[in-house]
Amino acid sequence: MQSLDPRLSTDRYGYAAAERLAFGPELFALIREEEGVTAIQVDSKGAWARISLGVHSDLEAVGLTAALSGCLADAGISANVVAGLRHDHIFVPWERREDAMAALTALSERGG
């Protein structure tokens, strides 16, 4: 596995039902589900930190999400992975963000 190059955002994030869609700079992602639309956005009181991988990820790559979630699960950290066209983004509990960075950096250094 090439270097993951994890990068921790300084912003806090929250998940919310998107009843009125606002495409402002605080919006990170929208996810459409049968029950409605979920917005992931910058929220000063949000419970989540975003770690983006600098490595260009391939949507057809096999095992990357499993390696990331397994690494964080081994450290007792919950993770929500959102894949973009070019990069993966992992949302972890705000209070565990530094632990998550350490775990992902170690995973990257040992090559998966």
C-alpha positions in Angstrom: 0.0 0.0 0.0 1.4 3.4 -0.9 1.5 6.1 1.7 -2.0 7.1 2.8 -0.9 10.6 3.7 -3.7 11.2 6.2 -4.6 14.9 6.8 -6.6 16.1 9.7 -9.0 18.9 9.1 -9.2 21.6 11.8 -13.0 21.9 11.4 -15.6 20.0 13.4 -18.3 18.2 11.4 -21.9 17.2 12.1 -24.4 14.9 10.4 -27.9 16.2 10.0 -31.1 15.6 8.0 -31.1 18.0 5.1 -34.6 19.3 5.1 -33.6 22.4 3.2 -30.6 22.0 0.9 -28.1 24.8 1.2 -25.0 24.5 -0.9 -22.8 26.8 1.2 -19.1 26.5 2.0 -19.9 24.5 5.2 -21.4 21.7 3.2 -19.1 18.7 2.7 -21.4 16.0 1.3 -24.9 15.0 0.7 -26.1 11.4 0.9 -29.5 10.4 -0.5 -31.2 7.6 1.3 -34.8 6.2 1.1 -35.7 8.1 4.3 -34.3 11.4 3.1 -31.1 13.3 2.5 -28.2 13.5 5.0 -25.9 16.5 5.0 -22.3 16.3 6.4 -21.2 19.8 7.1 -18.9 22.0 9.1 -20.5 22.5 12.5 -18.7 24.3 15.4 -20.5 21.9 17.8 -20.1 18.8 15.7 -19.0 15.5 17.1 -16.9 14.4 14.2 -13.4 15.1 12.8 -12.6 14.6 9.1 -9.4 12.9 8.1 -8.8 13.0 4.3 -6.3 10.7 2.6 -3.8 12.5 0.4 -3.4 9.4 -1.7 -5.4 9.3 -4.9 -7.9 6.4 -4.2 -9.4 4.4 -7.0 -13.1 3.7 -6.6 -12.5 0.1 -7.8 -9.6 -0.5 -5.4 -10.2 -3.7 -3.3 -9.6 -3.7 0.4 -8.7 0.0 1.2 -11.9 0.7 3.2 -11.5 -2.6 5.0 -7.9 -1.8 5.9 -8.8 1.7 7.2 -11.8 0.6 9.2 -10.0 -2.5 10.5 -7.1 -0.3 11.7 -9.4 2.1 13.5 -11.5 -0.7 14.9 -8.4 -2.3 16.4 -7.8 1.0 18.1 -11.4 1.1 19.4 -12.3 4.1 17.1 -15.6 4.3 15.2 -15.2 5.4 11.6 -17.5 6.6 8.8 -15.8 6.5 5.4 -17.0 8.7 2.6 -15.4 8.0 -0.8 -15.0 10.8 -3.3 -13.8 10.4 -6.9 -10.2 11.1 -5.9 -9.9 10.7 -2.1 -11.4 8.9 0.8 -12.5 10.8 3.9 -12.9 9.3 7.3 -15.1 10.8 10.0 -14.0 9.8 13.5 -15.2 11.0 16.9 -13.8 14.5 17.6 -12.2 13.4 20.9 -10.4 10.5 19.2 -9.0 12.4 16.2 -5.4 12.4 17.3 -5.6 8.7 18.1 -7.1 8.0 14.7 -4.3 10.0 13.0 -1.7 8.0 14.9 -3.3 4.7 13.9 -3.6 5.7 10.2 -0.1 7.0 10.1 1.2 3.7 11.6 -0.8 1.8 9.0 0.6 3.8 6.2 4.2 3.5 7.5 4.0 -0.3 7.7 2.5 -0.5 4.3 -0.9 -1.8 5.1 
